[in-house]
């Protein structure tokens, strides 16, 4: 009996498939460390399903079932890479396909349906697979694998078995030992190409981020110069215009700031050649110098024309053909090729506008350059707001000290309010020891499936520490909009910060990415205190830690991540050193144990109430002892 089964496995080519599937597992393990988009876990499940499918199909010995399964295998492989922009969906679609093949194969074997149904299925498999290979190639990053190698190679390797089946070569050894296994070789080839592509994209992303961080750093340096000059806003706006022009290749850039009292925008800088976009008085000389001088003193009511509309709505504009836009006046002496308008925003408040132009003779702006303009405007917004904070401090209290400036910078960085989510509630208290915070926290909702929670502590005080927070926050908001994991995000922040700060201003940082729908979490740490989690189903506190060095110590540090899941009624506590290192009159530290004790006692309360209980307990513990470090506690409770 066993010898007959063994002989059957050899004649069906199952042994060849299993060898290739074992090779596939080796390839998957090899490329896992390159998988920053986390698709390999779905490929693991897909490979396991292929193995189970082949063993069942081979052991049962039903010829019709065997061929039906092999007909849909290329669909299964392709769908993992092209499944509605996510391999999880592809795996689901593939399982449905193979389940359908089981049903059709069994029905054909028992003659419930005629054999021609399998021929029709083979034709459908060929057509659908060719559609998957050739459609939407440029829209989906995963499908770009097919774009980098010839689609014809994939078509032949994946679909030859179906063609052979249609030609009636069912008993041919070539079909069993070469054509069917060829599908698995194509799968291995796809994975290797995906790995190479991911490495290339990672390098490109890192290089792009490095350029952006350098730009941000230059913004920070120039804001420092502006602060030392007593809040020289025109000087900063000239630098902003120059930086945006150089970063996007614009022929000219004009920057405006909103005057809330006058309901208008006022021009602050004109860099390069900027044509007027509206009617120009007859008294203005029709020359480059004449237009530039007039534009430098331009004031536009909010909502009026192209510029005024952006200043009022806060919506970026990208015009590829200005001649067709009624809001724009074209002057014959300065023909315009394309225009970008981006707002300067602080949260939802519009503080200004940047207008980028290219001549008719220059190439039209690209989508990538439009995105870069928006990114640079975001950097500039933070720096402009820093100057506003400085001016506000000076005007209100006649304080121009570094502490006053730094305090206002940090107030601008902290979230004005925590988000309201159906499945999670937040509680917070954050108190400074000296008026100037070194603690940093943020909650960044990216999508329905991704929520980032960040807490950190910058060594030192004053303007330099505050500007480091500016850089960390800007990089965070940039990188969390990508699909990179938390370890990669920390690595990129570290690469961006290291070398641009002195060793005395390193920062600890902790980042958690939650899927609010499933409770799945990914956590990374850069020298910060462990995350505490009240596990309601277990009735205990779990400390999650990933050992690492702080941000800014070593540029090439590779951070690690760990994954876990939180359930309803679980409570997460993020905190800084100032909490557990608080000292009472006896010289005793508050300690982590005090936090865990409070979690045991008050976990049934709301997140806000838990945060308040912790605050009260720390105050009671310290008594009259002076607070020596900033204290921040962020509580997250799953509903």
C-alpha positions, 0 to 999 in steps of 0.5 A: 500500500505504501509503495503504491502511494509512493509510486503515485507521488512520484508519477504525479510530480508531487515530490518535485513540487515539495522540493520547490516549496522547500526552496520557496521557504528558504527564499522567504526566510532570506528576504524577510529582513528586506520586507519593510512593507510586511507582505511576507507574512501573507506569502508564508500563509500562501506557501503553507496553503500551496503545500497542503493543497498539493499534498491533499491533491496528490494523496487523493489521486483524483486526476480531475481534481489534481489538474483543476488545482494546478489550473488555478495555482497561477491565479493563486500566486498572482493574486498574492502579489496583486490582491487589491493592493494588499497580499492579505486580500490576494491570499483570500482570493486565492483560497477562494479560487483553489476551493472552487477548483476542489469543488469543480475537480470533485464534480468532474471526477464523479461526472456530475459536470462534463469534463469540458467545464475544466477546459473552460476553467483553464481558458478563464484562468489563462485570460484572468492571469494575463489580465492580472499581469498586464493591468494596473502595472504602474498603479500598484507598487507590488505589481511593479515586480512585473514591470521590472521583468518581462510580462511575457516570461511570467505569462509563459511560465505560469500559463503553459500548464493550462495550455498543455491541459487544453491540448490534452497532454494530461499524461505527459511526464513533461506536464507533471515534472516540468510545466506544473513545477515551473509555476513554483519557479515563477513564484520563487523568481517573483519573490527574489525580484520583489526583494531586489525591488524593496531594497532599491526602494528602501535606498531611494526612500532613505536618500529622499528622506536624507534630503528632506531632513537636510532641508528641515535642518537648514530651516531650523538653522535659519529660524535660529538666526531669525530668532537671534535677530529678534524675530526677523520674519522677512529674512526667514521668508526669503530663505523659505522662498529660496529653499522651496524654489531649489527643492522643486526646480521652480523658476520663481517662488513668492511667499505670503503671510495671512494678516488676520486683522485685515483679512488679507495676505501680504507678500513677504518674499519674491525669489527668482522670476515670478510673473504676476497672476493678476491685473497689474496697474498701468503705472507699473513698469513692464519689466522683470524688475518692475513686476518684482518690485510691485509683487514684493509689496502686494496685498490680496484680500482673502478669497480673491483670485488664485492666491486669495482663494488658497489663503482662505480655503487652505487647499493646495492647487496644481495648475498645468495649463494656466491659460484655461484658469479664469482666476489667472491673468496671463501677461504676454511678456511673462508666459506661464507654463505651470503653477503650484500653490501650497498653504502654510498650515499649523494644524487647521489654521492657515498662516500663509501661502507659497506660489511656485511658477515655471516659465512656458519654456520650462517643463511642467511641474510633476506630481512628485514636485507638487508633493515636495512643495507641500512637504517643504511648506509643512516644514516652513509652517513649523518654523514660521510658527516658531517666529510667531511664538517668539514675537508673541512672547516678546509683545505680551511680556517683554520676555525675549529669553531663550526659555520663553522662546523654547516654551512657546515652540514646544506648545506649538508642537504638542497636540492641541487635543487628543483624537476621539476614536470609537475603540480607544480613549485617551488620558493625559497629564504633562507638567514641566519642571522649569517652564520649558518642556523636554518631554514630547508626545504625539498621537498621529491617526494615519488611517482607519487601520493605523494609529501612531502613539509617540512619547519621548524625552530630549536631553537638555533644555532651551531652544536647541532641545526645542528645535530637536523636537521640531525635527523629530516631529516633522520626520515623524509626520513625514514617515508615518504616512508611509507603510514602513514599520516602527523599527524603520521609522526610528532608524530613519529619525535617528539617521536624520538627527544624528550628526546634526545635534551634539551628543548632549542633546540625544533623545529617547523615543518610543513609538507604537503603531495600533490597528484600531480595528483589530488591536494588533500592535507594533512597538519599537523603542529607542532608549525609553522606559518600557511600555506598561500594559494592563492585561484585563483578561489576565489581571496583571501588568505586562512590561513591553521593552525592546533594548536599544540606544537613544536617538542621536547617539550612533547614526547606523543603529538598527532598531528592532520591533516587537508585535502584540495584541491588545484586547478590550479593557486593556490599558496602556501607560506611556510615561517619561523619566520624570514620573518614576524618578520623582523623589519624596522628602525621604529621597525615595523614588516613585518607581515603576512599581507605584504605576503598576499598583495604580493600574491594578487599583484603577484599571476600571476607570476611564483613561482620563480618570486613570491619568488624573489618579496617577497625577494625584498619587505622584503629588501626594508622594512628592509632598513639598519636594520640588519637581526636578524633571518634566512629567508626562503620562499618556494613558490609552484604554481599549474599549 
